[in-house]
C-alpha cells in the first residue's frame, strides 16, 4: 500500500472504491452489487476485521438506494470540476456503518 493510501481513513478508501468502480462501470449486469461488495471488503481489510452486525452496509444500500445515488452524483459533479470530493459518500458510509454496529450493541444489551 502506498503512503498516500495509508494516510486515508478506511471509510475514505471504501468510498473511493465504491465511487470509482461505479464510475468506470466495467460490468454490464451487477455493477452496483459488485462495487458495494468490493468497497465493503476494502473497508474490512483496511480495518483488519470482519465487521460484526446485521444489515451490512451493502444490504442497507440495496434497500435504500436514493442516498447512495445522491452520493455518487455528488462525487461525479465534483470530479467534473476537477476535484476529488467524496464527502457525501464518506458521510453515507459512516452512517451506514454506525447503523450496522448498532445491531451489535442491541444484541449485547437485550435480555435473553
C-alpha positions in Angstrom: 0.0 0.0 0.0 1.5 3.3 -1.0 2.0 6.2 1.5 -1.0 8.3 0.3 -3.4 5.4 0.8 -2.0 4.8 4.4 -2.9 8.4 5.2 -6.6 7.9 4.3 -9.3 6.5 6.6 -10.8 3.1 5.9 -14.1 4.9 5.2 -12.4 7.2 2.6 -10.8 4.2 0.9 -14.2 2.3 0.7 -15.9 5.5 -0.6 -13.3 5.9 -3.3 -13.6 2.3 -4.4 -17.4 2.4 -4.4 -17.5 5.6 -6.4 -14.7 4.8 -8.8 -15.8 1.3 -9.6 -19.3 2.6 -10.4 -17.8 5.4 -12.4 -15.8 3.1 -14.7 -18.8 0.7 -14.9 -16.9 -2.4 -16.1 -19.8 -4.8 -15.8 -23.0 -5.0 -17.9 -25.0 -6.5 -15.1 -24.5 -6.4 -11.3 -22.1 -3.4 -11.3 -23.7 -1.9 -8.2 -23.7 -5.2 -6.3 -20.0 -5.8 -7.2 -18.9 -2.3 -6.3 -20.7 -2.4 -3.0 -19.2 -5.8 -2.1 -15.7 -4.8 -3.1 -16.0 -1.5 -1.2 -17.2 -3.4 1.9 -14.2 -5.8 1.5 -11.8 -2.8 1.3 -13.3 -1.4 4.5 -13.0 -4.7 6.4 -9.4 -5.2 5.2 -8.4 -1.6 6.0 -9.8 -2.1 9.5 -8.3 -5.6 9.8 -11.6 -7.2 10.9 -14.7 -8.7 9.6 -17.3 -6.2 10.7 -20.0 -7.5 13.0 -23.7 -6.8 12.8 -26.6 -7.4 10.6 -27.9 -5.3 7.8 -24.4 -4.7 6.5 -23.6 -1.6 4.6 -24.2 -3.3 1.2 -27.6 -4.6 2.4 -28.6 -1.2 3.7 -27.7 0.4 0.4 -29.6 -2.1 -1.6 -32.8 -1.4 0.4 -32.5 2.4 0.3 -30.7 3.4 -2.9 -31.5 7.1 -3.2 -28.9 8.4 -0.7 -26.3 6.1 -2.4 -27.2 7.5 -5.8 -27.1 11.1 -4.5 -23.6 10.5 -3.0 -22.4 9.0 -6.3 -23.8 12.0 -8.2 -22.1 14.5 -5.8 -18.7 12.8 -6.3 -19.3 12.8 -10.1 -20.1 16.5 -10.1 -17.0 17.3 -8.1 -14.9 15.2 -10.5 -16.3 17.1 -13.5 -15.0 20.2 -11.9 -11.6 18.6 -11.5 -12.0 18.0 -7.7 -11.9 14.7 -5.9 -14.6 15.2 -3.2 -16.0 12.1 -1.6 -17.5 13.9 1.4 -21.1 12.8 0.7 -20.1 9.1 0.1 -18.0 9.1 3.3 -20.9 10.5 5.3 -23.2 7.9 3.9 -20.8 5.0 4.5 -20.1 6.3 8.0 -23.8 6.5 8.9 -24.4 3.0 7.4 -21.5 1.6 9.4 -22.9 3.1 12.6 -26.3 1.5 11.8 -24.7 -1.8 11.2 -22.8 -1.6 14.5 -25.9 -0.6 16.4 -27.3 -4.0 15.8 -24.3 -5.5 17.7 -25.0 -3.1 20.6 -28.7 -4.1 20.6 -27.8 -7.8 20.7 -25.4 -7.2 23.5 -27.8 -5.3 25.7 -31.0 -7.3 25.1 -32.3 -9.7 27.7 -32.3 -13.3 26.7 
